[in-house]
Amino acid sequence: MIVDCHTHVRSSSEVDASEHLAAVETVDACIILASPDDSHEVVNRKLSEYAARNQAKMVGFAVVDPTQDRIDEKSLQSQVEKFNLRGFVLYCSLCGFHPVHSRAMRFYAAVQEMGLPIFFHNSSHTLRAGAILEYAQPYLLDEVARTFPELKMVIGNMGVPFVEQTLSMVSKHEHVFADLTIRPGKVWQTYNIVVAAYERDVMDKLLFGSGFPLGNAGECIETLLGFNMLLADTQLPTVPRGSIRSVIERDSLDLLGIARATSE
């Protein structure tokens, strides 16, 4: 079972949809994260329509800004049922709210009660100049994880550049995971992240992701499986291939409590 836990679709156009379909052809399932670039109602509806056409393979996460959107459990449940989305994605840094803002904490309480996961998309990989970098620090989620220990959380992009904070978070909290989104052109970064995770004994908390359209699942898998070969003539530490394969083949949907849909 290979799940790409981090993909985006630029728009609902046929061209963008076909590119996304081609990119996830090599995986068994994928999570599509809605973006905050338009009205959240519009974005979530469009994502829902696209995912519904491929429901045996795709799972959509609704974008929410707890400081602006309705966050009571009834409203959230209505949105999930209306759009058939299976989790939420937050852009704390980009949207400019602290992860433990009082309204955000009420949002987490409702989501924990609903039994749905949250993906925190705060990495500096895609931050704009106006984003608030300090809100991207993974350690800020420690209070969230302590207050809501049953809430399943994913720290996107390994929390780059705050990777050590991410490793501490996934090591400390049972239901906090990290999205190992690969950049095929950044082999040294990938190497350092994977070695650090292996040495911290948290490889079982990493979920495979491509970050499409910034990456392609097939290329990302090849990068992960192949970086040890680049070290053959060096004294640098390596990571057992089996540990790397376990990340790629991990059933992230099962870990996040998401049941797979079946095609009619």
N, C-alpha and C positions, 0 to 999 in steps of 0.2 A: 504493500500500500504506500504510494508516494503522494503526498499532499503538498502543494505549493500554498503556503499559508499567507502569502503576501503578493497580491496582484492588484492592478488598477486597470480600468478601461477609460481611455481619454474622453470618449463621448459615446453616444448611442448610434453613431454613424456605422454604416455597413463596413467601411474600410477599417475603422478602429476595432469593431467587433471581430472581423475576420483575422486581424493581426493577433488579437488576444486569444482567439480559438487556436490559432496555429502555435502560439507560444506555449499553451498549456496542453498540447496534444500528448506530450511525453509523460504527463502525470495522471494519476487516477482521479484526483479531485483538486479543487483550488478554492481559496477564499478570495473574494473580490471586495476591496475596501472602497466605500464611497468617499468622495473628496468633498472639501468644504468650499469649493469654488463657486457655488451657485446656491440658490435657495435649497435648504436641506430637504424640504418636502419634494422638490423637483428632482434633486439628485438621487434621493432614495427611491423614488418612483421609477426613474429610468433604470437604475441599477437592478431593481426588482424585476422589471420587464425583461431585461437582458438575461439575468440569472434564471428566470422561469423558463426560458427557451432551451436551457441546458441544465435543467434541475438535477439530473442524475450525476452531474459532475461539479456544479458550481454552487457555492454558498456565499450569500451576500451579507455584508456587515453595514449597518446604517450609520451614517455620520451624525453626531450629536454635539452641540455646544451647550453644556449644562447651564451656562450663564444666560443663554438666549432662548433656548427651546423649552417646551413643556417637559418636565422630568418626573412627574408623579407616575406611579406604577400603572395606573389605569391608562394614561396617555401613551406611555411607552409600550404597554401590551397591545394597545389598539394599533399602534404603528407597526409593530412586529407582525401582527396578524394581517394587517392590511397589505403590507408589502412582502410578507413571507421572508423576512430577513432574520438571520440566526445569531446575531451578535451586534456589537457596537464598536465604532472606531472614534477615538478622540484625538484631536490635534491641539493639545494644550499650548504648545509653543507658538504655533502658527496663529491660533485663534486668540491668544493672549490672555489665558486664564491659568491661575495657579492650580496644579493638580488636586490640592486639598481645599480649594474654594468651598465655601459652605454649601453652595448649590450643587457643586460636583459631588460632595460627600452624600447629599441626599439622593443624587443620581445613582451612586454606587450601591446605596442601600436598596434601592428599587431593583437594580439589575441583579444583585445577589439573590434577592427574593425570587426573581424570575428564572434564575439558574442559567443565565446567559453570560458569555465571555465578553471581555473588553480588550481591544487592541489599542495600545498607546503608540501613536505614530508621531514621535517627537524627535527623531534622529536628525542630526545636522546634514545628512545626505541631501535632503531636499528643502532645507530651510531657506526662506526668503529674507531679505535684509531687515524687514520689519518684524520678524519673528523674535520672540523673547527666549534667548538661549538658556537662561537659568531655569526656565520652566521645563526644559527638556531633560533635566538631570534625573536619572532613574531613582536615586535615593529618595526623592520627594514622594515616590509611590510607597515607601515603607509604611507611612502612617495609614495609607489606604489598605495595604495588605494586613496590617495589624488590626485595623478596625473591622475589616470585612474578610476574615480568613477563608471563607468558602467561595469568594469571588475569584473566578479564573481570569487571569490577566496575562497579556502578552506584551512584552517590551519590544517594540519594532526596531529592526536594523541593529540589534545588539546594543541599542542605546548609544551608538557612535556619536561623539567621541568619548563618551563616558562608559567605556566597556567594563572597566573594573567595578564600577557601581552596579552595572547589570549583573555581572557574575556574582556579586555579593547578594543581590536581591533574589536571584533564582536559587542560590544555595540556601538562603535563609527561609524562604517561604514555599510551602508545598505547592500552592496553586499559582505561582508566578513562573512564567516561561519566557523565553527569549527567542525572537525570530532571527535565525541565522541567514539573513539576506546576503547573497553572494554578489560581489562585483567582479566578474571574470577578468577585467583589466587591472584589478588590484590584488594580485596574488600575495604580495607581502602582507597586506592588511588582513586578508583571509587567513593566511598562515598564522599570524600572531594571535588572532582571535580564537582560532580552533585550538592551538596549542595551550593558550591560557585557560580555555574551558576544560580541556582534558586534564591539565595539571590541577585544576580546582575540583575535578571529579563531578562536573555538572553537565557532561555531554547528554545525559538523559533528559535535561530540561531545555534542550535546543530544538527548535522547529525549523524545518527547511523552508526557505522562501527565495523567490527570484526578484521581487520588487518590480515586476513588469509594469510599465514598458522600459524601465531602466535596465532590466536583465531578462534573459530567456531561460526557462527552466532547464532545458537540455544543456545549454552552455554552462549554467551554474553547477549542475550535477557533475559535468566533466571537470570543472575547475576544482571542485571539492575532492573528487576521487583522484585527481592527478597531481595535486600539489606536492605530495610526498616524493614523487619521482624527480621533482626539481631539486630535491635535497640529497640525491643519491651520492654525490661526490663531496658532501660537506659533513661537518661534525654537528650540524644543527639537530635538535630533537625532532622526532617524527611522532605521528599519531597513528595508532593501529588502524588499518583499513576497515576492520570490522566496526570500530567506534564511529568512523565517518559514515559508513553505510547505514548504521543504526539511525543517524540523524535524517538521512535522505529517506529511509523507508519507514520512518515513524508515522503512525496514524494520528496526526495532529487533531483531526476532527474528534476522534474518540477521547483524547486527552482533554479537549475543551468541552466535552459533553454534548457534541453536536451529532445528531443522528443523520445519516446520509439519506437523501431522498432516493426513490427508485423511479425509473422512467415508466410511464404507463404502457 
